[in-house]
Amino acid sequence: MKRERYILGIDTSNYKTSIALTDEMGIVCDLRRFLTVKQGTRGLRQSEALFQHVKNLPELFGEMRGGYGDSIAAVSYSERPRPVEGSYMPCFLAGKSFAESLASVLGVPALGYSHQEGHIEAVRHSSGIPGDRDFIACHFSGGTCEIMRVKQKKVTERSAFDLETLGGSRDISFGQLLDRTGVASGLAFPCGEEMDRIAVESEADENLLSLIKVKDGWVNLSGIETQIMRNIESVSRDKLFREVFRKTADAMALMLRQVTELSGLKDVLLSGGVSSSRFIRDSLRGQLAELNLYFDGSNLSSDNAVGTAFLGGRYLWD
């Protein structure tokens, strides 16, 4: 049967307001807006993030325009950070409220997934990773540092994948490490994209910091953060940023090598804003030639509503 209908996706993370429209052919519309963070600070209180989402969503819908209302088959949204019991952040209430209200008016299903599942699906859909077997997924972002075994299954109204955590960080995330370094160096939050550019352009490889220790796919990052802050006044910014990215990439490579050896899996999907780093991608490709690494090809690693919309389409049409 020919379908000319769309899935509306909404994601309201602690960093960005995102909406998207997809159909069976792919992305129709993808709109995102960073939340505003005061210079010198490292993020937002949940109440402030929620307020900004409520302000941003009507404006983004205004940018979408188009006469899509009669052709929307479902509204798919991020309702929580991760697909585990007790996972909750108030900022996702903004997207949930808008999604359920729009779905009621349109008379279509409201489908709630986790922010993490949306990240995985955004890259899975565009990367060409095989759809008939388990794979490893990394979620390296500002708030999450997790490596999972992904078992693919039929998407339901509230669940997209069976996930088993195999590794990650036991304290702060790689994204937090980068943002804290950048803010302390005078950059505006979030800092990853600008730091990545500086690290790629720098040719000064140093040994300023200790290697990040990895055990069975797990790391602790507070120790290297302490070293960074100790050096931040005495080392040039380009040298420091390149060193931080080098040590981060080396730790990721060792984590993935350990996890894939323990699991026996060779397909590795990388999602989350940190995974969009050019420095880290090039380094991982160079160090892990024995693995099948899958990155997004359409700027879909960072926070977006595209993956969430794709999940709604899989529920309705697969």
C-alpha positions in Angstrom: 0.0 0.0 0.0 1.4 3.4 -0.9 1.9 5.7 2.1 2.2 9.4 1.9 2.3 10.1 5.6 4.8 11.5 8.0 6.1 10.9 11.5 6.7 14.0 13.7 9.6 13.6 16.1 10.2 15.7 19.2 13.3 15.6 21.5 13.9 18.0 24.4 17.3 17.2 25.9 19.3 19.2 28.4 21.2 20.7 25.6 18.9 21.2 22.6 15.3 21.5 21.4 14.8 19.4 18.3 11.9 18.5 16.0 11.9 16.5 12.8 9.6 15.1 10.2 10.3 11.8 8.4 8.6 9.5 6.0 9.5 6.1 4.5 12.0 7.7 2.2 14.0 9.5 5.0 14.3 13.0 6.5 11.8 15.6 5.4 12.7 18.3 8.0 15.2 18.5 10.8 15.3 21.5 13.0 17.4 22.0 16.2 18.2 24.8 18.6 20.8 24.9 21.3 19.6 25.9 24.7 21.2 29.2 25.9 23.8 28.9 28.6 25.4 31.9 30.4 29.1 32.4 29.6 31.3 30.7 32.2 28.7 28.1 33.3 28.6 24.4 32.5 25.0 23.8 31.8 21.4 24.6 32.9 19.2 23.7 35.9 16.4 21.5 34.8 13.8 24.2 35.5 15.6 26.6 33.1 16.0 23.9 30.4 12.3 23.1 30.7 11.4 26.8 30.3 13.6 27.2 27.2 12.1 24.2 25.6 8.5 25.5 26.1 9.7 28.8 24.5 11.6 27.1 21.6 9.1 24.5 20.5 6.4 26.8 19.1 9.1 28.8 17.3 10.6 25.6 15.7 7.1 24.5 14.6 6.7 27.9 13.0 9.9 27.4 11.1 8.7 24.0 9.9 5.7 25.5 8.2 4.1 23.4 5.4 0.7 21.8 5.4 1.7 18.6 7.1 -1.1 18.4 9.7 -3.5 16.2 7.7 -0.6 13.8 6.7 1.0 13.1 10.1 0.5 9.5 11.1 2.1 9.6 14.6 3.9 11.9 17.0 7.0 10.2 18.3 8.9 11.8 21.3 11.7 11.3 23.8 10.1 10.8 27.2 13.2 9.9 29.3 17.0 9.7 29.1 17.5 5.9 29.0 15.2 2.9 28.6 15.6 1.7 32.2 13.4 1.9 35.3 13.7 5.2 37.2 15.3 7.1 34.3 13.8 10.6 34.4 14.7 14.2 33.6 12.2 17.1 33.8 13.4 18.6 30.6 11.7 15.8 28.6 8.3 16.8 30.0 8.2 19.7 27.5 8.4 17.3 24.5 6.0 14.8 26.1 3.4 17.6 26.7 3.6 19.0 23.2 3.6 15.5 21.6 0.6 14.2 23.5 -1.3 17.4 22.9 -0.6 17.4 19.2 -1.4 13.7 18.9 -4.7 14.2 20.6 -5.7 17.1 18.3 -4.6 15.1 15.2 -6.2 11.9 16.3 -2.9 9.9 15.9 -0.8 7.8 18.3 1.7 9.4 20.6 4.8 7.1 20.8 7.3 7.6 23.7 10.9 6.4 23.5 14.1 7.1 25.4 16.5 9.8 24.2 19.2 7.1 24.1 17.2 4.9 21.7 16.6 7.9 19.5 20.4 8.4 19.3 21.0 4.8 18.4 18.3 4.7 15.7 19.4 8.0 14.1 22.9 6.5 13.4 21.6 2.9 12.8 19.2 4.2 10.1 21.9 6.1 8.2 25.0 4.0 8.8 24.3 0.8 6.9 24.9 -1.4 9.9 23.4 -4.9 9.4 19.9 -5.2 10.7 19.8 -8.9 11.4 22.3 -9.3 14.2 23.4 -7.9 17.6 25.9 -5.0 17.6 27.7 -2.8 20.1 26.4 0.8 20.5 28.3 3.6 22.2 26.5 6.6 23.6 29.2 9.2 24.2 27.5 12.6 25.0 27.4 15.4 27.4 25.5 13.4 30.0 26.1 9.8 29.1 29.1 7.5 28.6 27.9 4.0 28.0 28.7 1.0 25.8 25.9 -1.4 25.2 25.1 -4.7 23.5 22.1 -4.0 21.3 19.6 -6.8 20.4 17.4 -5.7 17.6 13.7 -6.5 17.9 10.3 -5.3 16.7 9.6 -1.8 17.8 6.6 -1.3 20.2 4.9 1.9 21.3 7.4 2.3 24.2 10.4 0.2 23.4 12.8 0.0 20.5 15.8 -2.2 21.5 16.9 -4.6 24.2 20.0 -3.0 25.7 22.7 -4.6 27.9 25.3 -2.3 29.4 28.8 -3.6 28.9 31.0 -0.6 29.7 31.2 3.1 30.2 32.3 5.6 32.9 31.7 5.2 36.6 31.8 9.0 37.2 31.6 11.8 34.7 31.1 11.4 31.0 33.6 12.2 28.1 31.3 15.1 27.2 31.4 16.5 30.7 35.2 16.2 30.7 35.4 18.1 27.4 32.9 20.8 28.4 34.5 21.4 31.8 37.9 21.8 30.1 36.5 24.1 27.5 34.6 26.3 29.9 37.6 26.6 32.2 39.6 27.7 29.2 37.1 30.5 28.4 35.0 28.8 25.7 31.2 29.1 25.6 29.2 25.9 26.6 28.8 23.5 24.9 32.5 23.4 23.9 33.0 20.2 22.0 32.8 21.4 18.4 35.2 24.3 18.9 37.6 22.2 20.9 37.6 19.5 18.2 38.5 22.1 15.6 41.4 23.4 17.7 42.6 19.8 18.4 42.5 18.8 14.7 44.4 21.9 13.7 47.0 21.6 16.4 50.2 19.7 15.5 51.6 19.7 19.1 51.3 16.2 20.5 52.4 16.3 24.2 52.5 13.9 27.1 51.0 16.2 29.6 48.4 13.8 31.0 48.4 10.3 32.3 46.7 7.6 30.3 43.1 6.9 31.3 43.0 3.5 32.9 40.5 1.0 31.4 39.3 -2.2 33.1 36.8 -4.5 31.4 35.4 -1.6 29.4 35.0 0.8 32.3 36.8 4.1 33.1 36.9 6.7 35.8 37.5 10.2 34.4 37.6 12.4 37.5 41.4 11.8 37.8 42.2 13.1 34.4 39.9 16.1 35.0 42.1 17.0 38.1 45.2 16.8 35.9 43.7 19.0 33.3 42.7 21.7 35.8 46.2 21.6 37.3 47.7 22.3 33.8 45.1 24.7 32.4 46.9 27.9 33.3 50.4 26.8 32.3 49.8 25.0 28.9 48.7 26.6 25.7 45.1 25.9 24.7 45.8 24.1 21.5 48.3 21.8 23.1 45.9 21.0 26.0 42.9 20.4 23.8 44.8 18.1 21.5 46.1 16.2 24.5 42.7 15.8 26.0 41.2 14.5 22.8 44.2 12.2 22.3 43.7 10.6 25.7 40.0 10.5 25.3 40.3 8.7 21.9 42.9 6.3 23.3 40.6 5.4 26.2 37.6 4.8 23.9 39.7 2.6 21.7 40.8 0.5 24.6 37.3 0.3 26.0 35.9 -0.9 22.7 38.7 -3.4 22.2 38.0 -4.9 25.6 34.2 -4.9 25.2 34.3 -6.5 21.7 36.8 -9.2 22.9 34.5 -10.0 25.8 31.3 -10.0 23.7 32.6 -11.5 20.5 30.9 -8.7 18.5 32.7 -6.7 15.8 30.0 -4.2 14.6 30.3 -1.0 16.6 27.9 2.0 16.2 28.9 5.3 17.7 26.3 7.9 18.7 26.2 11.0 20.9 27.7 14.4 20.4 31.2 13.3 21.4 31.1 10.7 18.6 30.8 13.5 16.0 34.4 14.7 16.8 36.6 14.5 13.7 39.7 14.0 15.9 38.1 11.0 17.7 36.6 9.4 14.5 40.0 9.5 12.7 41.8 8.2 15.8 39.4 5.3 16.3 39.5 4.3 12.6 43.2 4.2 12.8 43.4 2.2 16.0 40.5 -0.2 15.5 40.9 -1.5 12.0 39.9 -5.0 13.1 36.4 -3.7 14.0 33.5 -2.5 11.8 32.9 1.1 13.0 29.7 2.8 12.0 29.3 6.6 12.3 26.5 8.8 11.1 26.8 10.4 7.7 24.3 13.2 8.1 25.2 15.1 11.3 23.0 12.7 13.3 25.4 11.9 16.2 24.5 15.0 18.3 21.0 15.5 19.9 18.2 15.4 17.3 14.6 14.3 16.9 15.3 12.4 13.7 16.0 9.0 15.3 12.9 9.3 17.5 10.8 10.0 14.4 12.4 7.0 12.6 11.4 4.8 15.6 7.8 5.9 15.2 7.9 5.0 11.5 9.3 1.5 12.3 6.5 0.9 14.8 3.8 1.9 12.3 5.2 0.5 9.1 7.7 -2.3 9.6 
